[in-house]
Amino acid sequence: MEQEKIINEISNLPPDAQRQVVDFIAFLKTRYRRSREEKRSRRTNLVNEPFIGIWKDREDMKDSGMWLRNIRKKEWCGTS
């Protein structure tokens, strides 16, 4: 819905209904603010995850692009 149409619809409501609309908007704002905050709090800091850096000592993976090309070449072309 266009904002102007929504404003017009609200303006045509009786005062009690307009107050209910304002209350409902306040409710929606708190509800969606809370859900955004919950999503943020559920995020994991990847730096502290045990899998980060598991291949840091592998010499064959220093150049990940070359490593991937070699793996694909072995798998797709059957060469070593």
C-alpha positions as CSV (number, residue, x, y, z in Angstrom):
1,M,0.0,0.0,0.0
2,E,1.2,3.5,-0.7
3,Q,2.0,5.6,2.3
4,E,-0.4,8.4,1.3
5,K,-3.3,5.9,1.0
6,I,-2.5,4.5,4.4
7,I,-2.4,7.9,6.0
8,N,-5.7,8.8,4.3
9,E,-7.3,5.6,5.6
10,I,-6.1,6.3,9.1
11,S,-7.2,9.9,9.0
12,N,-10.7,8.7,8.1
13,L,-11.0,6.5,11.2
14,P,-12.7,7.7,14.4
15,P,-10.2,9.0,17.1
16,D,-10.5,5.8,19.1
17,A,-9.5,3.7,16.1
18,Q,-6.7,6.0,15.3
19,R,-5.3,5.5,18.8
20,Q,-5.5,1.7,18.3
21,V,-3.5,2.1,15.1
22,V,-0.8,4.0,16.9
23,D,-0.8,1.4,19.7
24,F,-0.5,-1.4,17.1
25,I,2.4,0.4,15.3
26,A,4.2,0.7,18.7
27,F,3.6,-3.0,19.3
28,L,5.0,-3.9,15.8
29,K,8.1,-1.7,16.4
30,T,9.0,-3.5,19.6
31,R,8.2,-6.9,18.2
32,Y,10.5,-6.5,15.2
33,R,13.2,-4.7,17.1
34,R,13.3,-7.6,19.5
35,S,13.5,-10.2,16.6
36,R,16.4,-8.3,15.0
37,E,18.2,-8.2,18.4
38,E,17.7,-11.9,18.9
39,K,19.1,-12.7,15.4
40,R,22.2,-10.6,16.2
41,S,22.7,-12.3,19.6
42,R,22.5,-15.7,17.9
43,R,25.4,-14.9,15.6
44,T,28.5,-16.8,16.3
45,N,31.9,-15.2,16.3
46,L,33.7,-17.4,13.7
47,V,37.2,-16.5,15.0
48,N,36.5,-18.6,18.1
49,E,35.3,-21.7,16.2
50,P,37.6,-24.7,16.3
51,F,37.5,-25.3,12.5
52,I,39.0,-21.9,11.7
53,G,42.6,-22.4,10.6
54,I,42.6,-26.2,10.5
55,W,44.5,-26.2,7.2
56,K,46.9,-23.4,8.1
57,D,49.9,-25.7,8.3
58,R,49.2,-27.5,5.0
59,E,51.8,-26.5,2.4
60,D,49.7,-27.9,-0.5
61,M,47.0,-25.3,0.3
62,K,49.0,-22.1,0.5
63,D,47.6,-21.2,-2.9
64,S,44.0,-22.3,-2.6
65,G,43.2,-21.5,-6.3
66,M,46.1,-23.8,-7.5
67,W,45.1,-26.5,-5.0
68,L,41.5,-26.4,-6.3
69,R,42.6,-26.5,-9.9
70,N,44.8,-29.6,-9.2
71,I,42.0,-31.4,-7.4
72,R,39.6,-30.7,-10.2
73,K,42.2,-31.8,-12.8
74,K,42.7,-35.1,-10.9
75,E,39.0,-35.8,-10.4
76,W,37.7,-34.6,-13.8
77,C,40.6,-35.5,-16.1
78,G,42.0,-38.5,-14.3
79,T,45.5,-37.1,-14.2
80,S,47.8,-36.7,-11.3
